Amino acid sequence: MKKLMALLMASALLLAGCSSNTTTTEETEAPSSTEATVTVDEEKNADVIVVGAGAAGLSSAIAATDNGAESVIVIEKTDKTGGNLLLTSGSMSAAETSIQEEEGIEDSKELFVQDILKNGANLGNEDLIRAFVEEDTAAFEWLLDHGLDEMFAEGKAKAVFAPEHQLYSVQRTYKPKATEEGYSSAAHQVLDTYVKTLDQVTFDFNTEAVQLLPNEEGQVLSVLATTADGKTIKYTANKGIIMCTGGYSGNFNLLEKYAENGGDYLSSTTSMGEGLYLMQEVGAYIDEETMSYIPTFPMGVQTGERSGTIGSTYTWKAGGITVNQEGNRFVNEQEDKVDVREVALEEQPGAVQYDIFTDKIVEDLRAAGGSMMYDLYFAEGGRAENLVQSADTLEELAEKINVPAENLVATVEAYNAAVEEGGTDEFGRSYDPAEVGTSYNLAINKIEGDKYYAIPLKALCVMTLGGVTIDTTGHVLDEAGNQIPGLYAAGEVVGGIWGKFVSGGTGVMGPITFGRIAAKSVMSDELATGYTVAPASNIFDKALFENNTEAVERFDMSTALTDGTYTATVDGQDGPMEVEVEIAEGKIANVTIVSNNETESVAGNALTSLPETIVAQNSVNVDTVTGATLTSNRILDAVTDCLNQASK
């Protein structure tokens, strides 16, 4: 701790002697425990520095200019804006909106507050929730006025219930769709389109913040960052820094540390949470209890080594069951409280369940109109057809999915008996025919027939709810509750707002709204002086933020390879990906993506650069491309398949 203090003090002394608007090359003490130096290749200055170009970062930049900022620099470590908005269709929520008024829906901000508190197991910060709800309506109306209102399907209700989350008391979820290619969410399209019109806002892409630096007045107004081409830049703000660096749902070190089976979760993001550590270095307080607030979806379809996407068989709606690795049921599969099923899966060994069903169950699911997701992923030609296991007997099926056969057989027999009895079983699942037709009960079937099926699904982490502590105006606080001058935060990097579970639409509107709140504060605050900067007393081990999802050992490259051209096809984002690999003189001579169905705005860099990297290193054991992990893993899986063909 003393060593960190000394380094911060050294950095502060350095900054005190630097000019603010020049391009320089200057040797300084490195932000490390060594005596090495780091070269500052360039210095940049702006009224506001925003770190991260996701929903919170874009919103912060826009709101800063709306409140008088003449210059805003947004630092983004990838090559594009969007953050997690690139990975979601982006449901939104707000109360007392013009849409609700048009559709005759009675709602109130107070009811919204109470719903969020309830959905979060009453563990959320009520003051922050109230600050969100109050500003959220204005943020949503701003989005409507800037193009969002044109992105709803014609003839359909705009305010709806969202069954993927715990339901609100009234319809206050909105599901507009992006209208331009390259955008996954409507919110991203609106924000990105508008921010491009602002001459005051500059984006520095492929630039990663590595340290926050205080000045001699104790104000945190500078960021040290590195670029993809090896330069080091010092950014200094006149008014303040807004940290919008996202959560840690892609950091399996932290998931394993704070969730019982977190190391076994799948993730749909690559967010490592580095911003948490950077802010802790200058004193930001993190309540570690909030770090364990890691919501998951009980429907993770595995797409890579540790990556996944949301998908379910929903066969349990028509008579299927789910079992754990011990072959036992563990929850009422038709429980309408999503968080109950969520937690139940998180607690299972390996955070994995197997959906068990038969042909008759799938037929009834289709007949009832509930097979859309099953057909998309698991039917013949589906995106994850490779995950389906089938067998003529339960014993054979148990062997294929590596669960005890005697347990699986006994579980199915007990379930079938409960179906015959027609009452309610020990998990609370009802087999009353009068209840058929509800959203979670489309048919009642035994598990019996000529063919049995199993599909593994895992707990999928798409966001995290822990992080630094802020006040209702977006200031980052230290352990004593003091504001750290110049430092603000918004979005998923903030902890303790929502409680243990997330409410529908807050994953999008939360960052947007708190970005607006933080930017208003930056532009209206008078910076305090005389603050003593010190690292947080509970600062994380920096090793927790080392990427443990990259450079997977996929293939032994010492294996002899036969010259020739090999092809492999893997499941892609919206269809198959075909890859061709040429082996010459026993080495990888060329990798070609023959065809793909990836989202260009997300996958473009991986599709062009990763094949070149594989050839240059003559290895498939290379790092994934930041921001395109799913596509990277698909390419690497296909190339590995080709190498296996060449090694036979």
N, C-alpha and C positions, 0 to 999 in steps of 0.2 A: 504493500500500500504506500509506504514512504517513497518507493522508487517511482510509482505512478505520479505521486504528488510532485516529485522533483522534475519529472518530464513535463508535466503540465505547466509548472512554473517557468521552465526553460522556454517552452513554446510561447508563453505569455510575454516573456522578456523579448523574445524574437519579434513578435508582432508589434510591440511597442516601438520598435525601431524601424519598421517597414513603411514605405510610402504606400498609398492606397490605390492609385490609378495608373500605375506603370507596369510595363511588361519587363520582368527582370529574370535573371538567373542568379540565384543566391543559395549558398550552402548553409544549412541549418541543422540543428540537432534533430535526429530522426525520432519519431514517436515510437520508440522501442526501448528495450533495456540495454542496448548496446551503445558503444561510443561512435557508431557509424553516423554519417551525415546523409541528409536527403536534399536533393536539389529542387528548389522551387523554380520551375521553368517559366511560370507566368502568374500574374496576379490579376484578379478581376473584382470589380466592385459594382454593387447595385443597391437599391433601396432595400430590397427583400431577396433573400436567397431561399429557395424552396428545394428540399432534397427529396426526390421521388416524384415521378410524373404519372401516378395513378389517379384515382378519383379525387383523393384529398389534395394531391399536388396541383392538379389542374384547377380544381375549385379555388384553392388558395391563391394561385397566380391570378385568376380572373378577379377574385374579390379584392386582392391587393390593389390592382389597377383601378377597380371601381371606387376604391377609397383613397385614391390619390397617388399611388406609387408611380413614379416616372420610369423605373427600371426594375425588372424582376428577372432573375436568372434561375432556371429550373435545372438542377443536376439530376441526371437519370443514368443509372448504370447499364441499362439495356439500350437498344437502338430504336425504341419506340415509346410512345405514351400508352397509358391504359392500365398498367399493373394488372391486378386481378380482374379488371373489367374485360380483359382479353379472354378470360376463361369462363365467363358466365353470360347468360342472356340478360341478367341484371334486373330482377324484380325490385320494385321500389315501394316505399310506404310513406304516407303522410296523412294527417288528420285535418279536418275542416278545410278541404280543398274545393276548388271550383268544380272539379269533376264530381265529387260527392254531392255537391249542391245541385248540379245538373241532373244527376241520377236519383235524386230524392233520398239520399242516404244520410241519416242523422248521425253525427259523430261529434266528438269533442276532444280537445287536446288532453284534458284530464283523463278521459277514458283511455286514450292512447298511452299515457304515462302508466296507468294502472295495469294495462295489458302487458307492457314491456317488463314491468317489475314482476308480474306473475309469471310470465314466460321464462324469465331469468332465474326462477326459483327464489325470488325476493332477495337476490344477492347483488343486484345492480346498485349503482350510485344514483340515488334519486335526484340529487341536485344536477348531475350531468345529464340524466335522462330528461329532466324538465328543460334544461338549456337546449338540448337537441330538439325536443318536440316543438318548442316555441319557434326556433329558427327554421326547422325542417319545412314547415308549410311555405315560407317565403322562398326557400331554396327550390322546392318542387315547382312552385308557380313560376319561378325564373326559368326553369328548364322547359316548362310548358310554353312559355312565351318565346323561347328561342329554338323551337322546332319539335319538342317532344310531343306536343299535342297532335302532330301530324303522323305519328308513328304507331297509333293504335289501329287495330283491325276494325274495319267499318262494320257497323251493324251489331257489334258485340259490346257488352258492358266493359267499361274501362276500370272500374273499381271492383275488385274481386276478392274472394278468399284464396289463400295459398296453402293447399294441403301438404306441401313439402315441409312446412314449418307448423308449429303449434298455431291454431287458428286464432285470429283476433276476434273481438266481440262483434265487430261489424266489418263490412268490406272496405278495407283501406290499403289493399295491395294493388299495384299497377304493373302491368306486364307489356309495355310497348316493345316493339321490335325495331332493331336498326334497319335502316332503309338503304344504306350504302355498303358496298362490298368492302370487306376489311374490318368491319366493326362487329363484335359479338353482341354488344349491349347498346341500347339506345342512348343511355346516359353518356357513354364514352363518345358516341358520335356527336352529340350535342356539345359537350364540353370541348372536345378536340377541334371541332369545326369553328367554334367561337374563339377559342384561344389563339387560333392561327390568324385571326384578324387583328390581334393586339400587337402593335409595334413595340410596346413597352416590354413584352415578354420574350426572352431568349431561352432556347433549350440547348443544353450541352449534353448530348447523348454519349453513350459508351464511357461514362465518367462516374467513378465510384467514390463516394465520400469515405474517407478512412480515419478522420479525426476531427473533432470539434475543438476549437482553440479559443480560450478566453483572452481578453486584453488586460491591460494593467488596471482597469477600473472594475474588473470582475464581471464584465459583460461578455457573453458568449456570442460573438458576432462573426467569427471566421470558421471556414470549413477547409480542411486540407483534403484534396481529392486527386485520384490518379486516373489517367485516360488509358484507353485501349492500346495506344501507341507508346505508352511508357512515360508520358509527361506527368509532372506533379504541378497542380494548380492550387493556389490559395484564393478562395473566394471570401470576400468581406462584405458584410451587409451594413448599411447605414442605420436601418431600423430593426431588423431581426431576422432570425433563421427559423423557418417552419419545417420541422422534420415530418415527412410523410412517407416513411420507408417501409411500411407494411408490417405484417405479422411474421410468424415463424412456423407456418404450417408445412414448410418444406425442410425444416431443420429437425432431423430425426434424433439428434442428440438431445434437443430440448423436449421433443415429444416423449422420448423414452424417460427423461428425467422427471417429467411432471404428469405423466399418465401411466397407469399400471401396465398396459400393453401398448403404449404409444409407439414403441419401436417397431411394432408390427402393423401399424396403420399404413394405409395407402395415402398418398397426397396428390392433389391436382395442381399444386403450385411448386415453385422453387424458392419461395420466400424463406430466407435464412434468419431474418430478424437482427441483422447486424446493427441496425440503428439503435436497438436497445442498449447494446454495449457502448456505442459511441456516446450516448446520452448519460449512461451511468458513469463514464469517465469524468464527466463534469458535474456529477452529483445528482442526477435524476433518480428519483425513488421509484422502485418497483416493488409492489406488494406481491410477494411470491405466491400467495394464495391464489391470486388472479391468474398466475401462469398455468395453474391446473385447470382453468376454464377453457377446455379444448373441445368444442362441439364437433361431432362427426355426423355423417350420413350413414345409416345402416344399409348401404346399398353401393358399395364400391366395387366396380369392375376393374380388375387389374389389367393395365395396359403396358407396363414396363416392370423393371426390377422392383421399384417401390412406388411407382406412379399408378394413378387410377382415374376413373371418371365416374360420374353418377349414373347408375343403371341398376335396375332390379328386374327379376323375373316376374314378380307379382303373382307367381303361381299360388302363393298362400291365400290369395283372394278367392281361389276356386278349389280349394281343398288340399293344397300343398302344405308342407311343414318346413321348418328350419331346424337343423341340428348343429351342435358344435363338434369339435374334433374328437370328442369322446362318444359321439353318436347319440347324444341326448338332446331333447328339446330344452329350451331355457327361457322362453318368453311366449306370451300370447301373440302369435304372428299377426293377428288382426287388431291389435291394440291401436286405437286411433290417436293416442298421445305419442307423437313421434319420438319425444325425448325418452320415453320409457324403453322403446325398442333400441334407441340409440345407445343408451347406457348399458342395456343388457348385452349388446354385442361387444361393446368396449371391454366388458369384464370377462369375455370368453378367452380361453387360451388361443394365442395367435390373432386375436381380434377377428376371427373368421367364422362364418357360418356356411352351411351347405343347404341350399334349397333343394328339397326332395319332392319329386312329383312324377306323374305318369302322363301318357298320351291323352287320356280322358280328361285330365285336369287342364291341359293346354287347350284341348278342344272346347271345353266349357268356358275357359278364360276368353278365347276368341269370340265365341258365340255371344258373350256378354259385353263385348266391346272393350275388354280390358287388356288386350295383348299387344298394344302398340310398342311398349318398351321391350317386351319379350321378343317380338318379331324383329325389332331393330338390331338387337344384340345377339340373340341366341338361336333364332330360327336358322334354317339352312341359308347360307350366304350372309348371315348376320355378322356384325363387327367383332363379336367375341364368341363366335361359334366354337372356336378352339377350346373354350373353357368347359363345354358341355361333356359330361361323362354319362355313358349309358351302359346298362347291363340287363341280362335276362333275369337275374335274381338279386335280392337285396344283399346277399353274402358277397356276390361278385362286385356289386356296386361299392360296398364297404371297403373292399380291397383296393379298388381303384382310387378312392378318395382318402385311403389310409385312416379309417376309423374302425374301432372294434366291431366286428360283424355281429357279435351277440348283442351288443348294445343297440345297434341300429335296428336289428330285427325286433328286439323287445320294444323299442320306441315306436316303431310302426304298428306293431300289434296292439299296443296300448292306445295309440291314436285311433286306429280303426274301431276298437271297442268303444271308444268315447263317441265316435260318429254314430255307431249303432244305437247307443243309449239315447242320443239326441239331446242331452242336457248341456251342462257347462263343465269343462274339465278343470283340472287343478291350476291351470294357468289363466283361467277366466275366459277361455275361448268358447263361444256358444255354437251349438250345432242345431239350433232351433230353425226349422225351415221358414218360419215366419220372418226371420231376420235376413233372409237372402234378398239381395237387391240393394243393400247398403253399399257405400263406396268401398268398404274393405271386405265385404262378404258377397261375392257374386255367384257362388255355387258351393254345394257341400258334396265332397267326394271322399271315399276311402282312398288310401294309397295301395292300389292293387291293379294288376294287369299283366300284360306280356312283356312290358318294358318299363324299367325304372331309370330315372334320371337324377343327376345331382349337378349343381352348379355352385362353385365357391364365390362368395361375396365377402368383402372385408369392410371394416370400419374405414371410412374415407374422410380425411381431414381437408377441408377447403378453406378454413379460416381459424384464427385463434383470437381469444378474448383477453389475454393478459398483456401487460406492457407498462409503460411509464405512467406516472400519475400527473394529471393536469387539473387545473381549476376550470370553472365554468366559462372562462374567457380564453382558454387554450394555452395558458402559460404552463410550462413544465415546472413541476415542484420538486424540491429536495425532500429529504426524510423528515425535516422539521416543518414541512408545509410551506416553506418560503419559495417565492418565485425566483427562478434562475434568470437573471436579466438577459434579454435578447433571445431566449430560447422558447420556442413554441412547438406544439405537436398536434397532429390530426390524423385520423384514420386508424387502421388496425394496429399501429405501433403503440396506441394508447390502451391502457388496461383498466379493468374495473368498471366500465360503463354499464354494460348490458347484463352482467351477472353470469351465471354458469351456462346459459343457453342463449342463442341469438334469436331475436324476433324477426319475422319475415320482412324483407325490404330494407332492414337497417344496415345490412352489409354493404349496400350501395349508397343509401342516403346518409348513413352515419358519417363516412369520410367526406362526402360532399358538404354536408352541413357543418361539421366541425372545422373543415377547411375554411369555410366562410367566416366562422367565428374567430379562428386564429388570425386570419388576415386582417379583420377589422381591428383586433387588438394590437397587432403589430403596427398598424398605421396610426393608431390613436395614442399609443403609450408614450410616456416620457421615460427613457431608460434610467433605471436606478444605477447608482454607483456605490462602490465600497463593498460589494459582495465578495466573499471569500470562496473561490472555487475549490472544491475538493471532491475526489471520487466518492461514489456511494459506498456505504459501509458493507453492503451485501453485493458488491459488484461480481458479476459472473466470471467464471473461468473463461478466458478468451478462446480456449480450445473448443468450447461448446459451439462456436460459430464457424468452425472449419467444415467445409462442405463434405459430407459423408455420403453423397449420392452419386458422385462422379467416378470416372475411371474404374468401372466395375471390371473385374477380371473375367471376361467373357470367353476368351479363347487362348489357348497356349500357342503363342506365336512361334515357338521353336518347332512346332509340328511341321513335317514335310508336306508341301502343297504341290499338287499336280497342275501343270500349266493348262490353261483353258479358260473358257468363259462360262460363268455360272449365274443363274438367276434365282431369285427368291421373292415370294410375295407374302406380305404381312398385312394385318388389319391396320387401316389408317383412320384418320379423323372422320371423314365422311365417305369412306370407301377404301379399297385396297391400295397398297403401295407396292410397286414392283421395282426391284433393284437388281442391277447387273454388275458383276464383279469379274474383272479380268486378272488372271494370275499369269505372270510371265517370269521365267527364271526363278520360280518358287516364291515370288513376292507379289504383293498387291500392286498391280500396275495401273489399274483404273477402277473407279467406282462411279456408276451412272445411275441416277434416279430416272428410271424409264418412264414411270407414271406415278402420280400421287393425287390424293384428294385432301391435302392439308389446307389449312387456312393460311393464305399467303402472308397476311400481316403478322402472324405469329411465327410461322414456320420458315419464312423465306431465308433467313440467315443460315439456319441449320441445313436446309436443302442445298445451298450453294457451298458453304464453308466446310461442313463436316466431311463430305466425300474427299475433299482436298486434304484435310487433316489426316484421314485414315491412310491415304496413299503416301503422304509425306512421312508419316511415322511408321508405315508398314505395319499397322496394328489396328485392331478393333477395340483395344483396351484404352480408349481415349476419353477425355472429358466430354460431357454433353454441352450443348450450346446454351448459354444463359438465356432464359426467357423462352426456350423452345425444347424443354426437356422431353416432352412426350414424343415430338417428332424425332428428336435425336435418338431416343431409345428405339423407335421403330426402324430407323435407318441402321442402327447398330445391330438390332436383332436380325434384320435381313442379311446384312453383310456376314454376320456370324453363321447364319444358315449356309451361305455360299462357301464360307471357309470350311465348314463341316463337310460339304459336298466335295470340296477339293482335297480333303485329307483322307478320303476313303480309298 
